[in-house]
Amino acid sequence: QAEIASIRTLALAYARIRMAATLLRRHLEQYRSRARDPILAETARLFSRLTLGAFDSVQTDFDDQDQPVLIGLRPGESRRSVRIHQMSDGTRDQLFLALRLATLRQQFAAGVQLPVVMDVILINFDDDRSAATLEVLAELGGEPQVLFFTHHARLVELARQVIPTGDLHVIELERFAG
């Protein structure tokens, strides 16, 4: 009987702690959604554009070890969440690019004006998502300058389709022999 009473006491204590943790996590998430970090909000906006609306937001969550993780949210009523390891390579690249661009935009707003140099960022993107990314990069251009390196003629063709002529300057380098 003493052991049963002890188990009952421990089970109740465990249930209270789990309930408190669940409530705390729920309140933290409500707070985060109200006072959303500007970088996270910009990341969500850019991620939606880069994925052509396949995801309409990102948010933080906690994994099984209570470590913070970033997840993508699908549009619609279900708002199905997708963890990074569940995303395709291209979608994962788009999420990380959205994070980088959001951080750069915050630095630009703070007065940091350095050129942006990008190389091999579209390797896992299809043509439609590549075009969307090139449009986003063109919006960064001017001040600061965006330098985009590629050896893929198709990406140059896409850039010419989506970036206004006066904003795009293509410089073709000769191939090295040897």
C-alpha positions as CSV (number, residue, x, y, z in Angstrom):
1,Q,0.0,0.0,0.0
2,A,2.9,2.4,0.8
3,E,4.5,1.8,-2.6
4,I,1.1,2.4,-4.4
5,A,0.7,5.6,-2.4
6,S,4.2,6.6,-3.4
7,I,3.6,5.8,-7.1
8,R,0.4,7.8,-6.9
9,T,2.2,10.8,-5.4
10,L,4.9,10.7,-8.0
11,A,2.5,10.2,-10.9
12,L,0.5,13.3,-9.8
13,A,3.7,15.3,-9.5
14,Y,4.7,14.2,-13.0
15,A,1.3,15.0,-14.4
16,R,1.5,18.5,-12.8
17,I,4.9,19.2,-14.2
18,R,4.0,17.9,-17.7
19,M,0.8,20.1,-17.7
20,A,2.8,23.1,-16.6
21,A,5.4,22.5,-19.3
22,T,2.6,22.2,-21.9
23,L,0.9,25.4,-20.7
24,L,4.2,27.3,-20.6
25,R,5.0,26.1,-24.2
26,R,1.6,27.2,-25.4
27,H,1.9,30.6,-23.8
28,L,5.4,31.0,-25.2
29,E,4.2,30.3,-28.6
30,Q,1.3,32.7,-28.3
31,Y,3.8,35.4,-27.1
32,R,6.1,34.6,-30.1
33,S,3.3,34.9,-32.6
34,R,2.3,38.3,-31.1
35,A,5.9,39.7,-30.7
36,R,7.4,37.9,-33.7
37,D,11.1,38.5,-34.2
38,P,11.5,40.8,-37.3
39,I,14.1,38.4,-38.8
40,L,11.7,35.5,-38.4
41,A,8.8,37.5,-39.9
42,E,10.9,38.5,-42.9
43,T,12.2,34.9,-43.2
44,A,8.6,33.7,-43.4
45,R,7.7,36.3,-46.1
46,L,10.8,35.4,-48.2
47,F,10.3,31.7,-47.7
48,S,6.8,31.9,-49.0
49,R,8.0,33.8,-52.1
50,L,11.0,31.4,-52.7
51,T,8.7,28.4,-52.4
52,L,6.0,29.9,-54.6
53,G,3.5,29.7,-51.7
54,A,4.1,26.0,-51.0
55,F,4.9,27.3,-47.4
56,D,3.4,30.4,-46.1
57,S,5.2,30.9,-42.9
58,V,7.9,29.6,-40.5
59,Q,7.9,29.4,-36.8
60,T,10.0,28.0,-34.0
61,D,9.1,24.9,-32.1
62,F,10.9,22.5,-29.8
63,D,12.2,19.0,-30.6
64,D,12.0,15.9,-28.4
65,Q,15.0,17.2,-26.4
66,D,13.3,20.6,-25.9
67,Q,15.8,22.2,-28.3
68,P,14.4,25.1,-30.4
69,V,13.9,24.2,-34.1
70,L,12.6,26.0,-37.1
71,I,9.6,24.5,-39.0
72,G,7.8,25.5,-42.2
73,L,4.0,25.9,-42.3
74,R,1.9,24.8,-45.2
75,P,-0.9,27.1,-46.2
76,G,-4.5,26.4,-45.7
77,E,-6.7,25.5,-42.8
78,S,-4.6,22.6,-41.6
79,R,-1.4,24.7,-41.4
80,R,0.5,21.4,-41.5
81,S,4.0,21.9,-40.1
82,V,7.1,20.4,-41.8
83,R,10.3,20.0,-40.0
84,I,13.6,20.7,-41.8
85,H,14.6,17.1,-42.1
86,Q,11.3,16.4,-43.8
87,M,11.9,19.0,-46.5
88,S,13.5,18.4,-49.9
89,D,17.0,19.6,-50.4
90,G,15.8,22.5,-52.5
91,T,13.2,23.6,-50.0
92,R,15.7,23.3,-47.2
93,D,18.1,25.5,-49.3
94,Q,15.3,28.0,-49.8
95,L,14.6,28.2,-46.1
96,F,18.3,28.8,-45.3
97,L,18.5,31.4,-48.1
98,A,15.4,33.1,-46.7
99,L,17.1,33.3,-43.3
100,R,20.3,34.7,-44.8
101,L,18.4,37.3,-46.8
102,A,16.3,38.3,-43.8
103,T,19.4,38.8,-41.8
104,L,21.0,40.8,-44.6
105,R,18.0,43.0,-44.9
106,Q,18.2,43.8,-41.2
107,Q,21.8,44.7,-41.5
108,F,21.1,46.9,-44.5
109,A,18.4,48.7,-42.5
110,A,21.0,49.3,-39.8
111,G,23.3,51.0,-42.3
112,V,25.6,48.2,-43.3
113,Q,26.3,48.5,-47.0
114,L,28.5,45.7,-48.3
115,P,28.1,43.9,-51.6
116,V,26.3,40.6,-51.5
117,V,28.2,37.8,-53.3
118,M,26.3,34.6,-54.2
119,D,27.6,31.5,-55.9
120,V,25.9,28.1,-56.5
121,I,22.8,28.9,-54.4
122,L,20.3,27.7,-57.0
123,I,21.7,24.2,-57.5
124,N,18.7,22.4,-56.0
125,F,16.0,24.8,-57.3
126,D,13.7,24.2,-60.2
127,D,13.2,26.9,-62.8
128,D,10.2,28.5,-61.2
129,R,11.8,28.7,-57.8
130,S,15.0,29.9,-59.4
131,A,13.1,32.7,-61.1
132,A,11.4,33.7,-57.8
133,T,14.8,33.8,-56.1
134,L,16.3,35.9,-58.8
135,E,13.5,38.4,-58.4
136,V,14.1,38.6,-54.7
137,L,17.8,39.1,-55.2
138,A,17.1,41.8,-57.8
139,E,15.1,43.6,-55.1
140,L,18.2,43.7,-52.9
141,G,20.3,45.1,-55.8
142,G,21.4,48.7,-56.3
143,E,22.4,49.5,-52.8
144,P,23.9,47.1,-51.9
145,Q,25.2,45.5,-55.1
146,V,24.4,41.8,-55.6
147,L,27.0,39.8,-57.4
148,F,25.6,36.4,-58.6
149,F,28.0,33.9,-60.1
150,T,26.8,31.0,-62.3
151,H,28.0,28.9,-65.1
152,H,24.5,27.8,-66.1
153,A,23.2,29.6,-69.2
154,R,19.6,28.7,-68.1
155,L,20.0,30.8,-65.0
156,V,21.2,33.8,-67.1
157,E,18.2,33.3,-69.3
158,L,15.8,33.2,-66.3
159,A,17.5,36.4,-64.9
160,R,16.9,38.2,-68.2
161,Q,13.2,37.2,-68.1
162,V,12.5,38.3,-64.5
163,I,14.9,41.2,-63.8
164,P,14.3,44.6,-65.5
165,T,16.9,45.2,-68.2
166,G,18.4,48.2,-66.5
167,D,18.9,46.4,-63.3
168,L,20.7,43.3,-64.7
169,H,24.3,43.4,-65.9
170,V,25.6,40.1,-67.3
171,I,29.4,39.7,-67.7
172,E,30.5,36.5,-69.4
173,L,34.0,35.3,-68.7
174,E,35.9,33.2,-71.3
175,R,36.6,29.6,-70.4
176,F,40.0,28.8,-69.3
177,A,41.8,26.3,-71.6
178,G,43.7,23.6,-69.8
